[in-house]
Amino acid sequence: MNLNDHSRYVSITMEFRCNLKCTHCMIEGTMDWLKPATDKSFEALLDEQQKSSQWDGLILTGSEITLRQDLPDLAKRAKRAGFRHIRIQTHGMHLSRPGYLDLLMDAGIDEFFVSFAGHNAETHDSVTKVTRSFDKMMQGLLLIEKSPKPAKIITNTVVTAETYLSLDKIVETCAPFTKVVQHEFWNYFPMKDVDDKLLIVDFSTLMPKIMDAIEATQRLKRGVEVKNIPQCLLGKFDRALINQQPTLLIDPEFWKEFDKNGFHKCAFRSDCKSPECLGLTDAYIKRFGWEREVLSPIR
């Protein structure tokens, strides 16, 4: 199945707790009051899948889904409902716990969307604010790699002033892992109209590192997705921009917070023909302006 065909997946948020303190966390101010999906909502999704078989894969997500003790049971129920693939979105630390990965894979989990904040412990742990989070994540990846069970690993990196120098190095760090099939790079947005943490990187500084990262994935013949970057800046790699996402079942209050970003701002929006580009956010414009000299409409 093509991992870029997001219409074949559905995602449900089953947790709103996390044991990391990542500086770029987009829900750090809302985690305490956003509500995860109820078991009734989860069962309704399974019933829909059983009746229609409209999706191939289910993504179990949250602030950190592995904090749920019943995660293996959720996966088993999803497999019985007819989902061919079960993916978890995780920081990966708990995959290193003895026996835990086998428990997940035996339950049917065969795709792992793992967050990378840096290519080494120094960079990664400085973002997560948890010592040895990088080492535990890498140990988890190694266990997936060594497992005889089929599995796919997708890495996910939020691109900020703290992480952008690591992008191509993350790809290189993952090169020995044959089960790593795709890398995703999500340009940071702060879920508000101001970048008060100064984590956004201006495009003139950022784009060379984005290009290096894409080229690194191509050398390894791996998939790549870039998100939240104007498509006109990607040049020959413009098809790497994929802002589409699987259907997401989440507390509706989340979208009120998301809309505070103020996407789709661009001086050339009326002339640009890109169906994929999200333009600039309000926070970006407040820091760096409209970037008229950098951006250009796609004809």
C-alpha positions as CSV (number, residue, x, y, z in Angstrom):
1,M,0.0,0.0,0.0
2,N,1.2,3.5,-0.9
3,L,1.9,5.3,2.4
4,N,1.3,8.6,0.7
5,D,-2.3,7.6,-0.1
6,H,-3.7,9.1,3.1
7,S,-7.3,8.4,2.1
8,R,-6.7,4.7,2.9
9,Y,-6.0,5.5,6.6
10,V,-8.1,6.8,9.5
11,S,-6.6,8.2,12.6
12,I,-8.1,8.3,16.1
13,T,-6.7,10.2,19.1
14,M,-6.9,7.8,22.1
15,E,-4.7,9.5,24.6
16,F,-3.8,13.0,25.8
17,R,-0.9,12.4,28.1
18,C,2.8,12.5,27.4
19,N,6.0,11.8,29.5
20,L,8.2,14.1,27.3
21,K,8.3,17.9,27.4
22,C,9.3,18.7,23.8
23,T,9.8,22.4,23.3
24,H,7.8,22.3,20.1
25,C,4.8,20.5,21.4
26,M,1.8,21.9,19.6
27,I,-0.7,20.9,22.4
28,E,1.3,21.7,25.5
29,G,-1.3,24.3,26.5
30,T,-4.3,22.1,25.7
31,M,-3.2,18.6,26.7
32,D,-4.8,18.9,30.1
33,W,-8.3,19.6,28.9
34,L,-8.6,18.0,25.4
35,K,-10.4,14.7,25.7
36,P,-9.3,11.5,24.0
37,A,-11.8,9.4,22.1
38,T,-14.1,7.3,24.2
39,D,-14.4,3.6,24.0
40,K,-17.9,4.1,22.5
41,S,-16.4,6.3,19.7
42,F,-13.7,3.7,19.1
43,E,-16.2,0.9,18.9
44,A,-18.3,3.0,16.5
45,L,-15.3,3.4,14.2
46,L,-14.7,-0.4,14.3
47,D,-18.3,-1.0,13.5
48,E,-18.1,1.3,10.5
49,Q,-15.0,-0.4,9.2
50,Q,-16.5,-3.9,9.7
51,K,-19.5,-2.8,7.6
52,S,-17.8,-0.8,4.8
53,S,-14.1,-1.9,4.8
54,Q,-13.4,1.6,3.5
55,W,-9.9,1.9,5.1
56,D,-6.8,-0.3,4.9
57,G,-5.1,1.1,8.0
58,L,-5.8,2.5,11.4
59,I,-3.5,5.0,13.2
60,L,-3.7,5.0,17.0
61,T,-2.4,8.3,18.1
62,G,-2.3,10.7,21.0
63,S,0.2,12.7,23.0
64,E,1.8,9.3,23.7
65,I,-0.3,6.3,22.8
66,T,2.0,3.8,24.5
67,L,1.0,5.2,27.9
68,R,-2.3,3.3,27.4
69,Q,-2.0,0.0,29.1
70,D,-4.8,-1.4,26.9
71,L,-2.9,-0.5,23.6
72,P,-2.5,-4.2,22.6
73,D,-6.2,-4.8,23.2
74,L,-7.1,-1.8,21.0
75,A,-5.0,-3.2,18.2
76,K,-6.5,-6.7,18.5
77,R,-10.0,-5.2,18.3
78,A,-9.0,-3.2,15.2
79,K,-7.6,-6.3,13.5
80,R,-10.8,-8.2,14.2
81,A,-12.8,-5.3,12.6
82,G,-10.9,-5.7,9.4
83,F,-8.0,-3.2,9.4
84,R,-5.1,-4.7,7.6
85,H,-2.5,-2.3,9.1
86,I,-2.3,-0.8,12.6
87,R,0.0,2.1,13.0
88,I,1.0,3.8,16.3
89,Q,2.3,7.4,16.5
90,T,4.9,7.3,19.3
91,H,8.1,8.8,20.7
92,G,9.4,5.2,20.6
93,M,11.0,5.1,24.1
94,H,8.7,2.4,25.5
95,L,9.4,0.1,22.5
96,S,12.7,-0.7,24.2
97,R,11.0,-2.2,27.3
98,P,11.6,-6.0,27.5
99,G,8.8,-7.9,25.8
100,Y,6.7,-4.8,25.0
101,L,7.4,-4.7,21.3
102,D,6.5,-8.4,20.9
103,L,3.2,-7.7,22.7
104,L,2.3,-4.9,20.3
105,M,3.3,-6.8,17.2
106,D,1.5,-9.9,18.2
107,A,-1.6,-7.8,18.6
108,G,-1.3,-6.7,15.0
109,I,0.7,-3.4,15.1
110,D,2.9,-3.4,12.1
111,E,3.6,0.3,11.4
112,F,5.5,2.7,13.7
113,F,5.5,6.4,13.2
114,V,8.4,7.5,15.4
115,S,9.3,11.1,16.4
116,F,12.9,12.1,15.8
117,A,14.0,15.4,17.4
118,G,17.6,15.1,16.4
119,H,20.3,12.8,15.0
120,N,22.0,12.1,18.3
121,A,21.3,12.1,22.0
122,E,22.6,15.6,22.6
123,T,20.2,17.2,20.1
124,H,17.2,14.9,20.6
125,D,17.3,15.0,24.4
126,S,17.7,18.7,24.5
127,V,14.3,19.0,22.7
128,T,12.5,16.3,24.6
129,K,13.9,17.4,28.0
130,V,14.2,13.7,29.0
131,T,17.6,12.2,29.4
132,R,18.2,9.0,27.4
133,S,15.0,9.4,25.3
134,F,17.1,9.1,22.2
135,D,18.9,6.0,23.3
136,K,15.7,4.3,24.3
137,M,14.1,5.2,21.0
138,M,17.0,3.9,19.0
139,Q,17.0,0.7,21.0
140,G,13.3,0.3,20.1
141,L,14.0,0.8,16.4
142,L,16.8,-1.8,16.7
143,L,14.3,-4.3,18.2
144,I,11.8,-3.6,15.3
145,E,14.6,-4.2,12.9
146,K,15.6,-7.5,14.4
147,S,12.1,-8.8,14.7
148,P,11.1,-11.6,12.3
149,K,7.7,-10.0,12.0
150,P,7.0,-7.7,9.1
151,A,6.9,-4.0,10.0
152,K,7.4,-0.5,8.6
153,I,9.0,2.5,10.3
154,I,8.3,6.1,9.4
155,T,10.3,8.8,11.1
156,N,8.7,12.2,11.9
157,T,10.7,15.4,12.6
158,V,9.2,18.7,13.6
159,V,11.4,21.3,11.9
160,T,12.5,24.1,14.3
161,A,15.4,26.2,15.0
162,E,16.6,23.4,17.3
163,T,16.3,20.6,14.8
164,Y,16.7,21.9,11.3
165,L,20.5,21.2,11.2
166,S,19.8,17.6,11.9
167,L,17.5,16.7,9.1
168,D,19.8,15.0,6.6
169,K,21.8,13.5,9.5
170,I,18.6,11.9,10.8
171,V,18.2,10.2,7.4
172,E,21.8,9.0,7.6
173,T,21.4,7.8,11.2
174,C,18.5,5.6,10.0
175,A,20.3,4.3,6.9
176,P,21.2,0.9,8.5
177,F,17.6,0.2,9.4
178,T,16.0,-1.6,6.4
179,K,12.5,-1.3,7.9
180,V,12.6,2.5,7.8
181,V,10.7,3.2,4.6
182,Q,9.8,6.9,4.9
183,H,10.9,10.2,6.5
184,E,8.6,13.1,7.2
185,F,9.5,16.7,7.9
186,W,6.9,18.9,9.5
187,N,7.7,22.6,9.5
188,Y,6.8,24.0,12.9
189,F,3.8,26.1,13.6
190,P,3.0,27.3,17.2
191,M,-0.8,26.9,17.4
192,K,-1.0,30.7,18.0
193,D,-0.4,33.8,16.0
194,V,3.0,34.6,17.5
195,D,6.3,32.6,17.7
196,D,7.0,33.4,21.3
197,K,9.6,30.6,21.5
198,L,11.5,31.7,18.4
199,L,11.4,28.2,16.9
200,I,10.4,29.1,13.4
201,V,13.2,29.2,10.9
202,D,13.1,31.7,8.0
203,F,12.9,30.0,4.6
204,S,16.2,31.4,3.2
205,T,18.0,29.6,6.1
206,L,15.8,26.5,6.1
207,M,15.5,25.5,2.5
208,P,19.1,24.3,1.9
209,K,18.7,21.9,4.8
210,I,15.3,20.7,3.6
211,M,16.8,20.0,0.2
212,D,19.7,18.1,1.7
213,A,17.3,15.9,3.7
214,I,15.2,15.1,0.6
215,E,18.3,14.3,-1.4
216,A,19.4,12.0,1.4
217,T,16.1,10.1,1.3
218,Q,16.4,9.7,-2.5
219,R,19.9,8.2,-2.2
220,L,18.4,5.6,0.0
221,K,15.4,5.1,-2.2
222,R,13.0,5.9,0.7
223,G,9.8,7.9,0.7
224,V,9.6,11.4,1.9
225,E,6.9,13.9,2.9
226,V,7.4,17.6,3.6
227,K,4.7,19.6,5.3
228,N,3.8,23.2,5.9
229,I,6.4,24.7,3.5
230,P,5.3,26.8,0.5
231,Q,5.5,24.5,-2.5
232,C,7.2,27.1,-4.7
233,L,10.3,26.8,-2.5
234,L,10.8,23.1,-3.2
235,G,11.7,23.5,-6.9
236,K,12.4,20.1,-8.5
237,F,11.2,18.4,-5.2
238,D,7.8,20.1,-5.2
239,R,6.1,16.7,-5.2
240,A,7.5,16.0,-1.8
241,L,5.0,18.5,-0.3
242,I,2.1,16.4,0.9
243,N,-0.1,18.3,3.4
244,Q,-3.0,15.9,3.0
245,Q,-3.7,13.8,6.1
246,P,-5.8,10.8,7.0
247,T,-9.2,11.4,8.4
248,L,-8.6,12.5,12.0
249,L,-11.0,11.7,14.8
250,I,-10.2,14.1,17.6
251,D,-11.8,16.3,20.2
252,P,-13.5,19.1,18.1
253,E,-12.0,21.7,20.5
254,F,-8.6,20.9,18.9
255,W,-9.6,22.6,15.7
256,K,-10.4,25.8,17.4
257,E,-6.8,25.9,18.6
258,F,-5.5,24.8,15.2
259,D,-7.2,27.6,13.4
260,K,-5.2,30.1,15.5
261,N,-2.3,29.5,13.2
262,G,-3.9,31.5,10.4
263,F,-2.7,29.4,7.5
264,H,-3.1,30.3,3.8
265,K,-1.5,33.7,4.0
266,C,0.6,34.5,0.8
267,A,1.1,37.6,-1.3
268,F,0.7,35.5,-4.4
269,R,-2.3,33.4,-3.3
270,S,-4.7,34.8,-5.9
271,D,-2.3,33.9,-8.7
272,C,-0.9,30.6,-7.4
273,K,-2.3,27.3,-8.8
274,S,-0.9,25.0,-6.1
275,P,-3.7,22.8,-4.6
276,E,-1.4,21.6,-1.9
277,C,0.3,24.7,-0.4
278,L,-0.8,26.1,3.0
279,G,1.1,29.4,2.5
280,L,2.4,31.2,5.5
281,T,1.1,31.4,9.1
282,D,0.4,34.6,11.0
283,A,3.3,33.8,13.3
284,Y,5.7,33.5,10.4
285,I,4.6,36.8,8.9
286,K,5.0,38.6,12.2
287,R,8.6,37.5,12.5
288,F,9.8,37.5,8.9
289,G,7.2,39.3,6.8
290,W,5.5,38.3,3.6
291,E,8.6,37.0,1.9
292,R,7.7,38.5,-1.5
293,E,11.3,38.3,-2.6
294,V,11.5,34.6,-1.7
295,L,8.0,33.2,-2.8
296,S,6.6,33.0,-6.3
297,P,3.2,31.7,-7.6
298,I,3.1,28.3,-9.2
299,R,1.6,28.6,-12.6
